[in-house]
Amino acid sequence: SHLVDDLQVLTLTDAGELPMDLRPTEVGSLARDVTVAHEGRARRQGVRLSTTGSGTALADDRRLRQVLGNLIDNALRHTPSDGSVTVHVDEPAGDGAHVTVAVTDTGEGIPPESIDTIFDRFRRVDEHRARTTGGSGLGLAIVAALVRAHGGTVEVASEVGRGSTFTVSLTAAPPVAAAVPGER
């Protein structure tokens, strides 16, 4: 059923028909929530998982959770015990127009010849490993499609044996005002 859901997301995104509810979203808080959901797995694997930073972007909460969940899941899949995965949210001071979310791991890295195709559907860098660890080869394709649907970009930098960083850039939004008790 996950495969069917993933293919449906890609099909709707390709057709420009994926419903998106873009609102000012505190991305640091959302990233911390997604990280907490992955803490048990990280702990079982012996991987340190952390989140830092904040920033408000125009985003669909549900879809951005899916993007970050896929990136964290992928990072955990490719990071050995005693490694780390860090999610860092930043509003560049000089920019002001974008919020970036970088998911960095100390994993196995991606060979240079695979970087250009890493976001392709059904793409697996290591076919044998993918069969043993699961995965459909759609996670990063979904990340790219959902980030595009947000009007953003996603890039990857990687070094074999040292790890990877996936950086998502989204349109900044005014900070979300905190609710004041008694106000409507």
Disulfide bonds with the S-S distance in Angstrom:
none
